[in-house]
Amino acid sequence: MTFAISILVFLHILGAAAIFGGWLANFKTPTVNVWQWYGALLQLVTGLALVGIYEAQDAELNHIKIGVKVVIALGIAVAAFIGRKKVKAGQEVSTGIAHAVGGLALINIAVAVLWS
């Protein structure tokens, strides 16, 4: 089980890197790239899987922190979905949507690291 948790944590971190890195790469011309969308989905799936595994092991979890992180992750996923939909339609992605994806990712990373 330790190996599965390590793989999930690795993928979870890659998802965060895809979202945040994509935001920084496009900071001057804000948009939502496909890797930010994939990263948002990867964050949601791996985060929920990790919580499920830890719950099954009767580990002590901070449910308030997890709830906050899930709400932020859903915000990221919704903003990334809207941004990707606009890109596919050939429309310009608003600065607010593009920065919401990256900014919320930064907040979610800070919550994960700083909330103990």
C-alpha atoms as a printed R data frame, in Angstrom:
    type eleno elety resid chain resno       x      y       z
1   ATOM     1    CA   MET     A     1   0.000  0.000   0.000
2   ATOM     2    CA   THR     A     2   2.935  2.327   0.648
3   ATOM     3    CA   PHE     A     3   3.947  2.105  -3.011
4   ATOM     4    CA   ALA     A     4   0.421  2.993  -4.181
5   ATOM     5    CA   ILE     A     5   0.336  5.994  -1.841
6   ATOM     6    CA   SER     A     6   3.747  7.132  -3.097
7   ATOM     7    CA   ILE     A     7   2.589  6.914  -6.725
8   ATOM     8    CA   LEU     A     8  -0.593  8.830  -5.931
9   ATOM     9    CA   VAL     A     9   1.353 11.553  -4.093
10  ATOM    10    CA   PHE     A    10   3.776 11.770  -7.041
11  ATOM    11    CA   LEU     A    11   0.894 12.160  -9.503
12  ATOM    12    CA   HIS     A    12  -0.820 14.667  -7.197
13  ATOM    13    CA   ILE     A    13   2.318 16.826  -7.171
14  ATOM    14    CA   LEU     A    14   2.631 16.541 -10.964
15  ATOM    15    CA   GLY     A    15  -0.953 17.768 -11.277
16  ATOM    16    CA   ALA     A    16  -0.175 20.807  -9.140
17  ATOM    17    CA   ALA     A    17   2.957 21.469 -11.184
18  ATOM    18    CA   ALA     A    18   0.992 21.296 -14.439
19  ATOM    19    CA   ILE     A    19  -1.580 23.807 -13.218
20  ATOM    20    CA   PHE     A    20   0.836 26.238 -11.606
21  ATOM    21    CA   GLY     A    21   3.532 25.887 -14.267
22  ATOM    22    CA   GLY     A    22   1.018 26.439 -17.042
23  ATOM    23    CA   TRP     A    23  -0.170 29.576 -15.303
24  ATOM    24    CA   LEU     A    24   3.357 30.952 -14.958
25  ATOM    25    CA   ALA     A    25   4.244 30.056 -18.547
26  ATOM    26    CA   ASN     A    26   1.261 32.036 -19.866
27  ATOM    27    CA   PHE     A    27   1.255 34.814 -17.292
28  ATOM    28    CA   LYS     A    28   1.758 37.690 -19.760
29  ATOM    29    CA   THR     A    29  -0.865 36.386 -22.180
30  ATOM    30    CA   PRO     A    30  -3.298 34.622 -19.845
31  ATOM    31    CA   THR     A    31  -5.001 31.508 -21.135
32  ATOM    32    CA   VAL     A    32  -5.809 28.015 -19.927
33  ATOM    33    CA   ASN     A    33  -3.777 25.316 -21.619
34  ATOM    34    CA   VAL     A    34  -4.667 21.660 -21.901
35  ATOM    35    CA   TRP     A    35  -2.091 20.653 -19.262
36  ATOM    36    CA   GLN     A    36  -3.767 22.863 -16.696
37  ATOM    37    CA   TRP     A    37  -7.049 21.051 -17.406
38  ATOM    38    CA   TYR     A    38  -5.365 17.643 -17.139
39  ATOM    39    CA   GLY     A    39  -3.587 18.766 -13.962
40  ATOM    40    CA   ALA     A    40  -6.882 19.878 -12.412
41  ATOM    41    CA   LEU     A    41  -8.464 16.508 -13.113
42  ATOM    42    CA   LEU     A    42  -5.374 14.662 -11.887
43  ATOM    43    CA   GLN     A    43  -5.396 16.679  -8.655
44  ATOM    44    CA   LEU     A    44  -9.047 15.861  -7.996
45  ATOM    45    CA   VAL     A    45  -8.749 12.151  -8.743
46  ATOM    46    CA   THR     A    46  -5.498 11.530  -6.885
47  ATOM    47    CA   GLY     A    47  -6.525 13.707  -3.931
48  ATOM    48    CA   LEU     A    48  -9.780 11.838  -3.475
49  ATOM    49    CA   ALA     A    49  -7.996  8.502  -3.906
50  ATOM    50    CA   LEU     A    50  -5.461  9.442  -1.229
51  ATOM    51    CA   VAL     A    51  -8.199 10.464   1.189
52  ATOM    52    CA   GLY     A    52 -10.002  7.193   0.484
53  ATOM    53    CA   ILE     A    53  -6.902  5.130   1.175
54  ATOM    54    CA   TYR     A    54  -6.127  6.988   4.386
55  ATOM    55    CA   GLU     A    55  -9.745  6.690   5.544
56  ATOM    56    CA   ALA     A    56  -9.640  2.941   4.879
57  ATOM    57    CA   GLN     A    57  -6.529  2.739   7.051
58  ATOM    58    CA   ASP     A    58  -8.271  4.629   9.880
59  ATOM    59    CA   ALA     A    59  -5.623  7.360   9.720
60  ATOM    60    CA   GLU     A    60  -6.135 10.637  11.553
61  ATOM    61    CA   LEU     A    61  -7.201 13.173   8.919
62  ATOM    62    CA   ASN     A    62  -8.030 16.851   9.186
63  ATOM    63    CA   HIS     A    63 -11.445 16.780   7.512
64  ATOM    64    CA   ILE     A    64 -11.812 20.559   7.533
65  ATOM    65    CA   LYS     A    65  -8.526 20.954   5.642
66  ATOM    66    CA   ILE     A    66  -9.566 18.265   3.165
67  ATOM    67    CA   GLY     A    67 -12.929 19.970   2.682
68  ATOM    68    CA   VAL     A    68 -11.265 23.319   1.999
69  ATOM    69    CA   LYS     A    69  -8.865 21.714  -0.466
70  ATOM    70    CA   VAL     A    70 -11.701 19.911  -2.283
71  ATOM    71    CA   VAL     A    71 -13.695 23.130  -2.649
72  ATOM    72    CA   ILE     A    72 -10.635 24.943  -4.024
73  ATOM    73    CA   ALA     A    73  -9.839 22.003  -6.339
74  ATOM    74    CA   LEU     A    74 -13.397 22.065  -7.687
75  ATOM    75    CA   GLY     A    75 -13.014 25.803  -8.318
76  ATOM    76    CA   ILE     A    76  -9.811 25.131 -10.235
77  ATOM    77    CA   ALA     A    77 -11.440 22.367 -12.279
78  ATOM    78    CA   VAL     A    78 -14.480 24.501 -13.137
79  ATOM    79    CA   ALA     A    79 -12.340 27.492 -14.145
80  ATOM    80    CA   ALA     A    80 -10.039 25.246 -16.205
81  ATOM    81    CA   PHE     A    81 -13.055 23.635 -17.887
82  ATOM    82    CA   ILE     A    82 -14.519 27.023 -18.796
83  ATOM    83    CA   GLY     A    83 -11.132 28.193 -20.077
84  ATOM    84    CA   ARG     A    84 -10.584 25.076 -22.182
85  ATOM    85    CA   LYS     A    85 -14.097 25.317 -23.593
86  ATOM    86    CA   LYS     A    86 -13.412 28.887 -24.696
87  ATOM    87    CA   VAL     A    87 -10.059 27.928 -26.239
88  ATOM    88    CA   LYS     A    88 -11.685 25.096 -28.200
89  ATOM    89    CA   ALA     A    89 -14.387 27.492 -29.439
90  ATOM    90    CA   GLY     A    90 -11.708 29.924 -30.613
91  ATOM    91    CA   GLN     A    91 -12.713 32.543 -28.062
92  ATOM    92    CA   GLU     A    92 -10.396 34.546 -25.876
93  ATOM    93    CA   VAL     A    93 -10.078 33.321 -22.295
94  ATOM    94    CA   SER     A    94 -10.728 36.132 -19.837
95  ATOM    95    CA   THR     A    95  -7.872 37.184 -17.634
96  ATOM    96    CA   GLY     A    96  -9.974 36.437 -14.561
97  ATOM    97    CA   ILE     A    97 -10.564 32.809 -15.547
98  ATOM    98    CA   ALA     A    98  -6.924 32.237 -16.477
99  ATOM    99    CA   HIS     A    99  -5.626 33.779 -13.268
100 ATOM   100    CA   ALA     A   100  -8.282 31.995 -11.202
101 ATOM   101    CA   VAL     A   101  -6.895 28.642 -12.328
102 ATOM   102    CA   GLY     A   102  -3.315 29.496 -11.362
103 ATOM   103    CA   GLY     A   103  -4.130 31.591  -8.320
104 ATOM   104    CA   LEU     A   104  -6.412 28.973  -6.819
105 ATOM   105    CA   ALA     A   105  -3.731 26.352  -7.484
106 ATOM   106    CA   LEU     A   106  -1.223 28.491  -5.597
107 ATOM   107    CA   ILE     A   107  -3.665 28.837  -2.694
108 ATOM   108    CA   ASN     A   108  -4.317 25.083  -2.681
109 ATOM   109    CA   ILE     A   109  -0.582 24.355  -2.605
110 ATOM   110    CA   ALA     A   110  -0.164 26.811   0.266
111 ATOM   111    CA   VAL     A   111  -3.028 25.177   2.190
112 ATOM   112    CA   ALA     A   112  -1.454 21.746   1.684
113 ATOM   113    CA   VAL     A   113   1.963 22.845   2.876
114 ATOM   114    CA   LEU     A   114   1.257 25.479   5.517
115 ATOM   115    CA   TRP     A   115  -1.865 24.138   7.235
116 ATOM   116    CA   SER     A   116  -0.641 21.675   9.827
